[in-house]
Amino acid sequence: WLVAALADQPFSQLALAFAPGGIDVMTALAFSLHLDSVFVAAHQLVRFAMIVLLVPLFARTMPRAAGAGG
């Protein structure tokens, strides 16, 4: 709620923008709720890109389990 107040955006719109789920579903849901679907889609796309870029980096820093091949 703090981010919604600081960004001057509805809480429901921010919740859809950063909620895990498919970009198509979240955008359609935003459209059906009369929220800014472009805002939601853009943030979903950025969230997805960050996951794709950051997960491999974090995976490399994780210690391997004992006995795991590789």
N, C-alpha and C positions, 0 to 999 in steps of 0.2 A: 504494500500500500504506500510505503514511503516513496518508492521509485515512481509509482503512478502519480503521486502528488508532485514530485519534483519534475517529472517529464510532462506534466499536464496532459496525460493520456488516461483513458478509462482503464481501470484495473482488469476488466475482462479482456480487453485488447492486448494488454501486456501479458496476461496469463496465456493467451493463445499464441502469442509471438514466441514465447520461450518454453512452452510445454513440449515434452517429447511427443513425437508423432509424425505422421507424414505431412509434407508440405501441402499436398493437394487437399487433404482432409482438413487441416487447420485453416487453409485459405477459404475453402468452401464453407466451413463453419463460421468464420468471420464474416463472410459475405451474407450468410443467412441471418446472422445476428445484427446486421447493419453496422458492422465495424469496418475499419479501414483494412481491407483485404490485402492491399499492396504492402502496407506496413507489416502485417503479419507474415506475408510471404517472404519479404526481404529479410526479416529477422530469423525466420526458419531457415532460409538459405545460408545466412551467416552462421547460425548455430550448427548446421550440418557441416559446413566447410571447416569450422573450428574443430569439430569432432574428428573429421577425416585427417586434418593436419596434426592435431595434438596427440591423439591416441597412440600413433606409432612412436612418437617421442617419449611418452610416458612408459610405453611397453618396454622400450630399450633400457630404461633406468630401473625397472623392476628386477629384483633378484630372481634368478631361475630356481624352480623347485628342485630339491635334491632328487637325483635319479631321472630327471627329465632328459630326454634325448635332445641333442642340438647343441 
